[in-house]
């Protein structure tokens, strides 16, 4: 379990430590990494390497992509009001969150089927985060058993998609406890499967259906086929959804796979109370948009809230988290940590969220692109880029400590 003894290294930003994991699973560093200057730069190489259906799964959102586009636009609507002649030579970006200090105010968001995009993707993401001193949330729709992630990177969090079935809830919570996770994240905005027609157009389906078109995608993307797909099959067999329940789920090609995602429309507040009573560690609820829902989670004893619209992948047209995080922070009043995900791509985005009151942010797609294209080295580079941007932006804002940021540093764009 994570405890207060888990501390990030000192300094403004930290380089990840290769020597920490000598047997890590990754690809060799690529010269192309020298051309990666920001998080958005990881998308193009990942698009070249990944088969079209897999790239489409990462990039796509639901229906018209209104929520996805709105997340990015929300950051552009805010501008900074820097202060000057402030000594920022001792600035640092370390951040306390629910009793643990991290090296930076961001972490890696949960992303399903990561091991299909990069070899042992969840483990690589988790180890890179652990080495950098930031949190990684592993997805409940992952293809690697949660016990392996906990063993490889003990400070990782586990994110669950739970049905409204008490016996299955209890069994999975007990499994997560036994694995040694210290933080459980319950995602609550998936009452039913979203209309991800963009995935269908890209050729992605659940379950994966073998076809001539899919075979051609494999043949025309040999690097992914050899380094990820065939390597996975030879060493670990056909991937399964490993963590939907307490027992192993169906393989990704099974027709019965959708049954693992059923009955989520039964989930309600009594189930959250049941989870809180059974779970001894930190409990976070992900998918909150309304202030009144945030207050309701507080009444059930949660430790943290992630303001999120699922990266635009659920209800299309949902308001951007950045536009409502201030109201949630005001309602919570410091009684729980308030975090945010959705659209964060720059150090300036991180600082805008913190200025509005967020304690922490999570970033998803860019880290999975980095893993797909460059393995551990890519994630390492992505983390370093964001840390470097925050370190630089704090100086330009005239901020020595993140706690100094507030709304006075922000103005609405004309």
Rosetta blueprint (number, residue, H / E / L):
1 X L
2 X L
3 X L
4 X L
5 X L
6 X L
7 X L
8 X L
9 X L
10 X L
11 X L
12 X L
13 X L
14 X L
15 X L
16 X L
17 X L
18 X H
19 X H
20 X H
21 X H
22 X L
23 X L
24 X L
25 X L
26 X L
27 X L
28 X L
29 X L
30 X L
31 X H
32 X H
33 X H
34 X H
35 X H
36 X L
37 X L
38 X L
39 X H
40 X H
41 X H
42 X H
43 X H
44 X H
45 X H
46 X H
47 X H
48 X H
49 X H
50 X L
51 X L
52 X H
53 X H
54 X H
55 X H
56 X H
57 X H
58 X H
59 X H
60 X L
61 X L
62 X L
63 X L
64 X L
65 X L
66 X H
67 X H
68 X H
69 X H
70 X H
71 X H
72 X H
73 X H
74 X H
75 X H
76 X H
77 X L
78 X E
79 X E
80 X E
81 X L
82 X L
83 X L
84 X L
85 X L
86 X L
87 X L
88 X L
89 X L
90 X L
91 X L
92 X L
93 X L
94 X L
95 X E
96 X E
97 X E
98 X L
99 X L
100 X E
101 X E
102 X E
103 X L
104 X L
105 X L
106 X E
107 X E
108 X E
109 X L
110 X L
111 X L
112 X L
113 X L
114 X H
115 X H
116 X H
117 X H
118 X L
119 X L
120 X L
121 X H
122 X H
123 X H
124 X H
125 X H
126 X H
127 X H
128 X H
129 X H
130 X H
131 X H
132 X H
133 X L
134 X L
135 X L
136 X E
137 X E
138 X E
139 X L
140 X L
141 X L
142 X L
143 X L
144 X L
145 X L
146 X H
147 X H
148 X H
149 X H
150 X H
151 X H
152 X H
153 X L
154 X L
155 X L
156 X L
157 X E
158 X E
159 X E
160 X E
161 X L
162 X L
163 X L
164 X L
165 X L
166 X H
167 X H
168 X H
169 X H
170 X H
171 X H
172 X H
173 X H
174 X H
175 X H
176 X H
177 X H
178 X H
179 X H
180 X L
181 X L
182 X L
183 X E
184 X E
185 X E
186 X E
187 X E
188 X L
189 X L
190 X L
191 X L
192 X L
193 X L
194 X L
195 X L
196 X L
197 X H
198 X H
199 X H
200 X H
201 X H
202 X H
203 X L
204 X L
205 X L
206 X L
207 X L
208 X L
209 X L
210 X L
211 X L
212 X H
213 X H
214 X H
215 X H
216 X H
217 X H
218 X H
219 X H
220 X L
221 X L
222 X H
223 X H
224 X H
225 X H
226 X H
227 X H
228 X H
229 X H
230 X H
231 X H
232 X H
233 X H
234 X H
235 X H
236 X H
237 X L
238 X L
239 X L
240 X E
241 X L
242 X L
243 X L
244 X L
245 X L
246 X L
247 X L
248 X L
249 X L
250 X L
251 X E
252 X L
253 X L
254 X L
255 X H
256 X H
257 X H
258 X H
259 X H
260 X H
261 X H
262 X L
263 X L
264 X H
265 X H
266 X H
267 X L
268 X L
269 X H
270 X H
271 X H
272 X H
273 X H
274 X H
275 X H
276 X H
277 X H
278 X H
279 X L
280 X L
281 X L
282 X E
283 X E
284 X E
285 X E
286 X E
287 X E
288 X E
289 X L
290 X L
291 X H
292 X H
293 X H
294 X H
295 X H
296 X H
297 X H
298 X H
299 X H
300 X L
301 X L
302 X L
303 X L
304 X E
305 X E
306 X E
307 X E
308 X L
309 X L
310 X H
311 X H
312 X H
313 X L
314 X L
315 X L
316 X L
317 X L
318 X L
319 X L
320 X L
321 X H
322 X H
323 X H
324 X H
325 X H
326 X H
327 X H
328 X H
329 X H
330 X H
331 X H
332 X H
333 X L
334 X L
335 X L
336 X L
337 X E
338 X E
339 X E
340 X E
341 X E
342 X L
343 X L
344 X L
345 X L
346 X L
347 X H
348 X H
349 X H
350 X H
351 X H
352 X H
353 X H
354 X H
355 X H
356 X L
357 X L
358 X L
359 X L
360 X E
361 X E
362 X E
363 X E
364 X L
365 X H
366 X H
367 X H
368 X H
369 X H
370 X H
371 X H
372 X H
373 X H
374 X H
375 X H
376 X H
377 X H
378 X H
379 X H
380 X H
381 X H
382 X H
383 X H
384 X H
385 X H
386 X H
387 X H
388 X H
389 X H
390 X H
391 X H
392 X H
393 X H
394 X H
395 X H
396 X H
397 X H
398 X L
399 X L
400 X L
401 X L
402 X H
403 X H
404 X H
405 X L
406 X L
407 X H
408 X H
409 X H
410 X E
411 X E
412 X E
413 X L
414 X L
